[in-house]
Structure formats: C-alpha cells, structure tokens
C-alpha cells in the first residue's frame, strides 16, 4: 500500500506535465477574483512538548493581476506575494493525504481562492517531500478498529496551530493579514487521511474538537475509524463527503460515517473517479483553470464552493438541493 502511494505521489509532484500553448495570464470570470500565493512556515509546540516546524502554502484573494505560475510542472495562475484584497475573507484549512503535500490539489485550492476564500495548507510530518530523521511508520488502514484519538494527533495539532497563526496575524499591526481574516467563517477540507483529520477536528474525536471550525469538506476520506469508535453521532457541524465510483477502498465505506452525522450533511459520488481524482492528477496536461471548466474537476470545485458558500457565508445555494445527472449519486439532509 505504501509503495502504491509513493508511486502515485511521485507522479503528482515530480513529473512535469507537457502543455500546449498556455495563456500567460488569466482574466477572472464573473464572481471570481485574482489569486495571491505565499509560501511560509510556522513553528509551534506539540502536545508531546516537541517543537515542530511546518511549511505552509496559502492561496488568497488579491487585486494584483495573476500570471502563469509553474508549480513543479502544474501550471496555474497566481500573483506571488500579491497584497491581500481588502475586507475579511473566510478561511479554509487544507489537510493533505498520507504522503501528500500542501500543493497536491492546486486546481481546488486555487479555485476556492478564486471564489474569495483564503486557503491555507500545511505540510504534515508524513508528507512525501518532508525531511525527517527517521522513516515514518506505515499506518495500518485495514485495521481501523485499532485507531484511537492518538492516531495522527499531530496532524490535527498542525491544523489548529495554522489557524492560531492566521488569527494572530489577523490581529498583528503591520501584518499583511491584518484585518483580513473572518474569524467567524472557518472551514476545514481534507483528502484521504486529510479527510480523517478534518472529521476528527469537528468532533469525530471528542478531545480534538475545534469549536472555531464551522464546516468540513471530506474528499475521499478515510472514515473507517469512526464507524466503531469516536463521536460522529454528536457532530452537528455541516459536512460534505465527496467520493468516486472507482474509489473502491474508500467511497463504499463513507455511508457508514454519513449516517451517523446529525447536522447538515451531503454525500456525492462522482462517476468514474478514483481515490486520486482530488489531486493534481486530474489536471494532467491542463492548467488549473482549464481543468475546472468541465468534467469531475468542475463538479468537485462547484460543489465545494457551494458547500462553503452556504455554511460559511450564509449564501442561498440551489445546487446543494438538487439532484444532478452528472453525479453517480447524491444525498443530503439539511
């Protein structure tokens, strides 16, 4: 299993995708804005008293014109270090999958920022390109009943530390984030093990519940540990699950988690989509903006934006209340 993950993520990060003639810049469509991009790092003390340093990547609204940007082969459109647009913006904290990285889903992180969100992604200790002194133990995904609240606790602490950092910068004079963060509109999104991380943060694990998080997007999430243990039945935070018909190891088990939830919930399954559809592989040979013009990438982004628009911004969104023939299945409860 670990070898398979490594092969896939090497493809995601280390293979340059040849493109045809790509536009030099991108003109935002109606309802969109330009996207700024920053790389940074944070340091914090974990529950084990160890000092942890984590790299961070942030996409955000800016009035600075975005230009073509090469993310190790994936072509996107951002304004590096562009000034953050005025006003307060909702925040989405992104947790990558096992052996993933903060920029594993650029079509989605850029796309959400293009719709007005600050998207902050952190590199967990199990990330593929993270330097470490010793190998990380391979998780036993097949033995979900053995997972406890301590399993990958550091991931949840990473996300909380990132949120603390953003809110501190929001208050700090001279910070580019001063007055730019909407502290009442915080969401979390995660893919695979990042989905497990997100579910734990909203109360799936009782001691890990982060009350500042108002909505959770779980993309092909590893949710099996919450079938037999945890506290999903007590979670009333809105949750959206996204899965795929070819995601054989994850999607068939999502309904067990969905049924436990008592708050607003959504579960959509995309046709002919695999577990790695939410990564840069879906934009292979395309720019981030071309990738979301049609197909499953468009559905992923549209439903993600609609979900957060409703539950973080309070917008009226009809997409979430309708069946869609482009999906394999869709169920929801408001």
N, C-alpha and C positions, 0 to 999 in steps of 0.2 A: 504493500500500500504506500509506504513512504517513498519507494523508488518511483512509483507512478506519479505521485505528487511532484517529485523533483523534476521529472521529465517534462511535465506539463508547465510548471512554472519557469523552467529554463526557457521553454518556448515563449512564454509570456514576456519575460524580461530581457532575454539575451539575443533574440533573433530580430534582426532588422527587417521590417516588412517593406518590400519594394512598393512604391506607389507610382501612379501615373502623375501627370502634372497636377499638383495640388495648389489650391488657392493660397496666395501669400498671406491673406488675412480673412477675417470672417465678419460679415455685417449682421449684427443681431436682428432677429426677426421680431415681430410684434410680441410684446410681453417678455422679451429677453433683454439681457444686458451683457456688456463685455465681462470677461473673467480675468481676475488677477490671480497670481500664483506665487506662493512663497514656500521656501524650504527653511526649516528651523530645527530646533531641538529643545527638549525640556529635561530637567533633572529633578527627581523627587525621591523621597524616602519611602520604601515599600513597607508593608506590614511586617516583613522579616527584618526591619531596620537596615536593609541594604540600600545603598544609593544607586538609583537606576537612571541611566541616561537613555533617552529615546529620541530618534529622529522623527520629524513631523513634516507633513506636507499639507498646505492649505490652499483651497480654491475659494474665491470670493468675488462678489460684485465690485466692479470698478468702472469708472468713466474713461479710463485710459484705453485707447484702442488696442485690441488684442492682435497679435501677429502669429504667424505659423511658429509652432514650437515642437521640437523633436524630443520626446521622452524615450530615449534609448530605442528609437525605431517607430514608436507610436506617434503619429503626427496629430497634434491638437492645436488649439488657438487660445493663447493666453497673453496677458501683459505681465511679465515677471516683475514683481515688486511694485506693481501699479498701486496708486492710492485707493484705499477702501472707499467705496461710494458712501456718501453722507447718509445719515439715518441709522436706525438699529435694524439688524438683519437676523433672522432665525438661523440657528446653528444645527448642523448635522454632524455628529461624531461618527467616523467610519472605522470599523474594525475589520481588518483583512482576514483571509482564511489561513489555515495552517500552512506554513511555508510560503505565504503570500507576502505582499509588501503594500505600503500605503498607496502606491500608484498602480495597483493591479486592476482597477476598474475605472480607467480615466474617462471613458465615454459617459459614465454615470456621474462621477464626481464633478467633472467639468459641466455636464448637462444640468445638474442640480444648481451649481453656482450660477449658471447662465440664467436660471429662473429666480435668482435673488437670494440664494442660500449661501451661508458660509459653511464650507465642507472641510472639516479638519480630520486628517487621517494620521494615525500613529503607527510606527513600526514596532510590533511586539517582539519579544525576545525570540520567538520561534520563526521569525521572518527568514526567508531564504537567503537574503543578502546581508543579514545582520552578523557582525563579527562577534564571536563568542569564544571563551576559553576552553569549553568542553562541549561535546555533542549534546543536543537536547534529546531526552528520552522520547521515543516514538509513542504517541498516545494509542491506547487500545480502543478504537472506535467500536469494535464488535462487542465489547463488554461494558455497555452503557450503565448497567446496574451498579457497577463499581465506582462510578463517578460521584464525587461529592462536591460540596461547595468549595473545597480547597483546590479542585482540579482547574488549572489555568486561572487561579485567582489573580495572578499578576496581570493578566490581560484586562480584567475589569478595573484593577487599580490604575493601569495605564490610561484607560479612557477617562476615569474620574480625575486623574492628575492633569490630563489635557484640558478637560472642562474647567478645572480650577484655574489653570494658566490663562485660558481665554478670558474668564471673568475677571481675573486680576488685572490683565492688560486693558480690559474694558474700563476699569476704574483709574488706571495709572496715567497721570499727566505726561504728555509727550509721546505716549504710545500710539502707533498707527491704528490701534484697535480702540482707542479712547472713544467711548460713546457709540460704538459700532455694533455691539452685541446685544441681542434681545434675550435677556436672561430668563424671560418667561416663555420662550419658544425654543426649547432644546429637544432635539431628537437624536436617535442613535440608529445606525444602519450597520449591518454586518453580513459578510458572506461566509458560508460554511461554518468553520469554527468561530468566525466573527459573529455569525448568527447566534450561536450558543452564547457567546459573550454578551450580545445585546439582550437576549432573553434573561440572562442572569442579572443584568443591571436593572431591569424593570421589575424585579421581584421573583424571578424564577428560582433564584437562591435568596432566601429571606435576608440574610445578613449583608448581601451585596446590593440590596435595593438602593438605587439612587433616585431620590424623590424629585430632583430637578429635571429628570428626563420625562418628557410628556408624550412621546410616541416612539415606536420601534419598528424598523423595517428589517425583516429577516429573509435574506436571499439564499435560497437553498440551504437552510440552516441545519446544523447538527443538533437536533432537538430530542433525540432518544433519551438522554439522561433525565429529562423532565417527565417522561412517561410514568416512571415508577417512583420517583422522588422529586423533591423540590416543591415549589409553591405556585405553580402556574394558575391553579384554580382561584387564587387570591389576587391575581393580577387584573387590574381594571384599566391599565394604560392601553390605548389603542395599539394594535399590532397588525401589520401586513406581512403575510408569507408569500414568497414567490418561488415557484418550483418549475420543473420541466418534465415532459413525458419520457425523456431519455435519461433522466437523473435517477437511475434505478436505486442507488444506495441511500438516497435522502428523501426525495419527494413522497414516496409511498408511506413514510412514517410521520410526515408532517400533520396529517389529520388528527393523530393522537394528541398532539400539543394544541392544535386549533380548538378541538372540542373542549379542552379544559378551561380555556380563557372565558372570562365572564364580561369583559368590556367590549368595546367596538373592535371588530376583527374582520380580516379579509384574507382569503386564500385563493390565489390564482395559479394556474398551471399552464405553462406555455407549450405550444406544440413543438415537437422535435427538438427540444432543448436539453442540453447536458448539464452536468454539475458546474462545468467551467464556462457556461454561457455568460455569466455575470463578470467575467474577467476580460482583459484586453483581447483575448482570442476572438471575441465576437466582432471586433473591429479590424480583423486581419486584412491588410491590404486597403484599408479605408482610413479616412481621417475621423476624428471623434465626432465631428458634426455630420459627416455623410453617413456614419454608422447608424445614427438615430433617426434617419429620415424614413425608414421603413423596417419591416420585419420585427423580430423579437426584441432587438435593442430599443426600437422605438416604443414598444409596449412596456418594457422594463422601466424606461425613463418616464413615460407618460403616467403610468400607474404610481410610480414612486413620488413624482411631483404632486399628483392629485391627492395622494395619501397625506403627505406632509402639509400641503396647502390647506386641507380640511382640518387637520388636527393640531397644527402649529400656528396657522394664520387665521383659522376660523372662516375660510372661504367656502362658498357654496360650490360643490363639485358634483356634477351629474355623472361623470364617468364611473365613479365608485358604486353607483346604484343601479347599473345596467348590466345585463348580460352582453357578452361580446363574442361573436362567432370566430374571431381571430384567436381566441383562447381555447385550450382544450377543455378547461373547466374553470368556474369561478363561483365562489360562495362568499357571503358576507353576512354580518349581523351587526346592526348599529346600536 
